[in-house]
Amino acid sequence: MSTKYIFLDIDGTLLSHTYGISKGSLDTLVQLRKNGHKVFVCTGRSKAYVDDYIHKLQFDGFIYGAGAHVAYEGNDLFMHVIPREEVEKMIEFFRAYNISFILEGPNYAFHDESALKIFRDRWVLQISDTPYLSLHKLADERILSVVSYPDMTEEINKISIFAKSDEDLELIKDNFNANYHLILYPTTSSCEIVGEGINKASGIKHMMKHLGGDLKDCIAMGDSMNDYEMIKECGLGIAMGNADEKVKAIADYITESVDNDGIAHAMHHFGLI
């Protein structure tokens, strides 16, 4: 069998927020590489949000920030940066409308006060009954208050928004849709903002250009709306059983849920392990 390039989302695909990363998934990653395939993380998280445990799993490469940052064997192939003056204008806008936000970069994530509380509360909830998830705790030194941002040189790849209502989401669309790619999550009134033309599929294309591979040999697995483009454009697009219905609708195959070893199930189904 020819080499396949397999791109895995983290949250809801590789990582269950109930059980962590299953042994079945870990064994599958090892076997895929033994069988000559290349395996990549393709996540909405910026690099600062990907913990050391996942980095140590010996993936062939990483696509961070929903396509904004592409790295292979520890070397950056591509990085889209939102200009600092634009970031500063966004901060003013979000503060004016009391919209919570996170500035995400390769080394640090800068939270406003309410976003930091959301982050901490979610973390306490996740680890309270699931000690395994403590493996994925982000280093505190990477999680900073936004008041630190003006004094640092960190570049920003992506901005995450936690709005109060659908009206706030519409306000964000009206002000930023023309110049950025917005990934909207109406059920949680949240949003990811990346550069125009940036998505996980564009990140995969950068990786394939470097490797001399073909998109038809790529397999994408994911569950949320920031996985939509890669599942649609790769040679084989696989939606998790727990995926958004819009993602399932354009997938070539729907596997089991993340809590039921969906990655292992799909790789067995297609004879890759």
N, C-alpha and C positions, 0 to 999 in steps of 0.2 A: 504494500500500500504506500502511496506517495505521502510525503510529509504534509500534515495538516497543521494549521495555525489556529489555536483555540484561545479565544478571548473571553474571560470570565469576569462578570461584575462581582463586587464584593457583597454588599448588603442585600440580603434577600436571595442571593444566588450561591455564593461560596460560604458566606457567614450568616447563620441563623441567629437572630437576636434572642432566641429561646435556648438554643443548645450550643452555640458557637460553631466551629468548623468540625464536621463529623469525621470520624475515622474513615468512613467510606469515601468521602471527598479527598482526604489526604492520601489514601491509598491510590485513588484514581489519578491524582496528579503525578505521583511517582511512576505509575504504570504507563501513562501517556508518554512521558519522556523516555522511558525505557523502550517504548515501541517506536521511537524516532520522531514523535510529534513535538512541536514547540507550544508552550503554554504561557499565556500572558494574563496579567490582571488588567482589566479595563474598567475603571471605576469613576464615579462622580466625585469621589474624595480627592482633594488636593494631596500632594505628597505629604504635607505636614499631618494630615489626618490618617495616613496609613501607618499602622503601628509596626514595631520592629518584628513582632511574631510573623506577620504576613510577609514582610520583606525577607525574612530568613527561610522562607519555603522554597527558595531557589527557582522562582519563575524566570523565564527567559527574558522578560521585559515587562514594563509597566506603562500603562496609559492612565494618567491622572487628570483630575479636574474636568471630567466629561470631554476629554479630547484636547485640552489646552496644553498638556505637558506629556511628551512622549520620551521614554528612556529605554535603552536596550543595553543589557549587560553593564549597567551602572553609568552609561554615558547618555547625556541628553541629546536627542535627535531633533526635537522641536519644542519650543515653548512660546505660547502666546501670552503676552502680558497686557493687562489693561493699564493704559498710561496713568501715572500717578495723579495728574491734574484731573482726569476723569473720575478716578476713585474718590478724590477729595470732593468733587461736585456731588457724587452719589451720596457720600456721607452726609453732606448738608441737606440733601433732599430727604433721605430717610429720617434724619433727626427732625426735620420740619414737620413730617407727617407721622412721627412716632411709629416708624416701621423698624422692627428689629432686624439686625443684619450681622453677617460674618464675612470678613475679608479673608480669603484663603490663598495661601502661597505655598511654595515648596518647602519652607522651613518653619513657618509659623501661621497660625490662624488667629485673627484679631476679632474678638466678640464685643458687641455693645453689651450693656449691663443686662438687658433682658435676654439676649441670646446666650450669654454665659450662664444665666440661671436655667434656661431650657436645657443646655448642654449638661450641666451638672445634675439636674433632676433626672434626665433620661439615663445618665450613667449610673446613678444610684439605683434606679429601677431595674436596669439590666443586670447588675451584678448581685442584687440582693439575694436571689435564690439560685443563681447560676455561677458558681465559682469559676467554671471554665472560662467565662467571658473576661475574667480578670487578666487573662493572657493578652487581651486586646485593649487594655487600658492605655490611652495615649499619655505620653510624658507631659507632666504639668507645664514644663518649660516651653512646650510648643503652643500652649493654649494661653493667649494673652488678651488683656483688655485692649480695646480699640484706642484708648488714650496713649498706648505705646507706639502706635503706628507712625505718627508724624516724625518721631525721633529715630526711626529705623529705615534701613534701605531695602527691606523685603519687597519683592515684586509680587503682584497679585494676579493670579490666574483666573479666579472665579469668585463670585459673590453669592452667598446664600441669603435668602430672605425669609423671614417668618412674619407674615402679615396678620392683621387682626380680622380681616374680612375679605370677601370677594371684591368689594369695592376698592380695597387697597391693591389687590392684584390687577384690577382694571387700570388703576392709576399708574402702576408700574409699567403695564403694557403700553399705555398711552405715551409714556415718557421715554421708554428705552427700547421698544420693539424695533424701531427703525434701524438702530445701529448695533444691536446685540442679538444673540440667540438666547431666547428665554425658554426655560424648561419649567412648565407650570404644573403644580400639583393642587388643583382646586379643592380636593377633599380635606387637605390640611392647610389651605391658604398659604402655601409656601412656593418658593420659586428659586431656580438657579439661574444666574446670569453669567454667560461666557461671551467671548468675542463672536462677532458675526461670522457665520460659516464654520464655527467650531462645534464639533459633536464627536461622539465616540467613533463613528464611521470615518470621519476625517483623520482622527488619530490613528486608526488602523491603516489607513492609506499611507500615512507617513511611515509607519513601521514596515509595511510591505515594500515601499519604495526602497528603503534601506536594505531590506533582506533580499530583494529581487523576487519576491513572491507575488502570487496572484490572488486577488480578492475572492475568486471562485474556490480557492483552497482554504478559505478562512471560515471558522465556525464561531459564531457569537452566541453567548448565553447570558440572559438577563431577565429582569422582572419589572423594571420601572420605566417611566417615560424617558429618562435619559439613556435608556438602552434601545429606544425605538429605531434610530437610524442604523445602528450597527446590525441589529437583527434583520432589518429590511434589506440592507445592502450586501451583507456577507453571503458567501456561497450557500451556507446553511445557517439559518437563524432559528435558535431554540429558545422558547419561552418557558420559564419555570411554571410549575403548577400554581404557584401563588402570585403569578404576574398580573399586572394591570390588564384589563380586558382589551384595551387598545393595542397592547403589545402582543397579546395572544392572537389577535385578529390578523396580524401581518407575519406571524411566525410560520416557519415551515414545519415545525414540530413542537408539541407541548409535552414537556417531561413531568416528572413528579415534582412536588414542592421541595423547597430547601430543607424542610424538616423531615423529608422522606427520601433523602439522598438523591435529589434530582440530577445532580451532575453525573454521579455514577450510573444511574439508570439510563441517561441519554447516551453516554459513551459506550455502554454495553449494547444499547439498541443499534447504534451505528457501527458496531464492530471495531471500535478504536481501542478497546481494552479486552 
